[in-house]
Structures are given as C-alpha cells and as structure tokens.
C-alpha cells in the first residue's frame, strides 16, 4: 500500500482487521471489550450485521405505511434518501452506528 497509514485492530476473539485510516468509515481502536469498532456503518451494513431482513429492519425502526420493507430496502440500497425525521430515527434506533453522512455517500 503506497504511503497510506495502516490501522491494525484485534478483537477479543483474536480476529485481525487491517484497514486504511484514510477511509473514515472503517475502524477505530480501543473501544469496550472489542478493541475495534466500526465507526460509520451504513444502513445496509447495519442490517446485515444484525441478520435482519428488510421487513424486520422496518419493524425494528418502526417504519409504517403501504410497504415499509420496500421503503427500507430503497434506503439500504441508496435508491432513495430517507427524510430528515427518518434519518434522526435511524440514528437513534441504531445507537448512532448509522450516521446521517452515510446516506450522502
């Protein structure tokens, strides 16, 4: 890797993660029991990390309407942008793991 700085993190399960610090969505070290924590997770990464279907994610977030799973799927796949109040809801329900900036990338 050319002159990029490397961030090495090891979890308590002895899994080694190597990531480029230049990409802020990756990892930060020294957090809780696990040394690594993914700082900027998008909604799709959050869904997969929790093993949720789009329907279950919609239920988890409290999204209602004609087809909440389709709405959430569009947000996850970045086909649609959630409205401001839904971005705030997502950030609250995911304990800040999914940041507003993740919808703009």
C-alpha positions in Angstrom: 0.0 0.0 0.0 1.8 3.1 -1.1 2.4 5.6 1.7 -1.0 5.2 3.4 -1.1 4.7 7.1 -2.4 1.4 8.3 -4.6 0.8 11.3 -4.4 -2.6 12.9 -7.1 -3.7 15.3 -7.6 -7.0 17.1 -10.8 -8.1 18.7 -11.1 -10.2 21.8 -11.7 -13.2 19.6 -8.2 -12.7 18.1 -9.6 -11.7 14.7 -7.2 -9.3 12.9 -8.5 -6.4 10.9 -6.3 -4.3 8.7 -7.7 -1.1 7.4 -6.6 2.1 5.7 -7.1 5.0 8.1 -7.7 7.3 5.1 -11.2 5.7 4.8 -13.1 7.2 7.9 -15.9 4.6 7.6 -13.6 1.9 8.8 -12.3 1.2 12.3 -11.3 2.9 15.4 -9.3 1.1 18.1 -9.7 0.7 21.9 -13.4 0.6 22.5 -15.1 -1.6 25.1 -14.4 -5.3 25.2 -13.6 -5.3 21.5 -10.7 -3.3 20.6 -12.2 -2.4 17.2 -15.5 -0.6 16.5 -16.8 0.3 13.1 -17.5 4.0 13.3 -19.5 4.8 10.2 -21.8 2.0 9.2 -24.4 2.5 6.5 -27.9 1.1 7.0 -27.3 -1.9 4.8 -24.2 -2.9 6.8 -26.2 -2.4 10.0 -29.0 -4.7 8.7 -26.6 -7.4 7.7 -24.6 -7.2 10.9 -27.8 -7.8 12.8 -29.1 -10.5 10.5 -32.3 -8.7 9.7 -34.5 -8.9 6.7 -35.7 -5.7 5.2 -39.1 -6.4 6.8 -37.5 -7.0 10.2 -35.4 -3.8 9.9 -38.6 -1.8 9.1 -40.2 -3.2 12.2 -37.1 -2.5 14.3 -37.1 1.1 13.1 -40.9 1.5 13.5 -41.4 2.3 9.8 -45.0 2.0 8.7 -47.0 2.6 5.5 -48.1 0.6 2.5 -44.8 -1.2 2.1 -42.3 -0.4 4.9 -39.9 -3.2 3.8 -39.7 -1.7 0.3 -39.0 1.8 1.8 -36.3 0.4 4.0 -34.8 -1.6 1.1 -34.6 1.5 -1.0 -32.8 3.4 1.8 -30.4 0.5 2.3 -29.5 0.2 -1.4 -29.3 4.0 -1.6 -32.0 4.3 -4.2 -33.9 6.7 -2.0 -32.9 9.2 0.7 -34.8 9.0 4.0 -36.5 12.2 5.1 -34.8 14.2 7.9 -37.0 12.8 10.6 -36.4 9.2 9.5 -32.6 9.8 9.4 -32.9 11.0 13.0 -34.9 8.0 13.9 -32.4 5.6 12.2 -29.5 7.2 14.1 -31.4 6.9 17.4 -32.6 3.3 16.9 -29.1 2.2 15.8 -27.4 3.8 18.8 -25.6 6.2 16.5 -24.0 3.4 14.4 -25.7 4.7 11.3 -24.8 8.3 10.8 -26.6 10.8 8.6 -23.5 11.2 6.4 -23.8 7.5 5.4 -26.8 8.5 3.3 -24.9 11.0 1.3 -22.1 8.8 0.0 
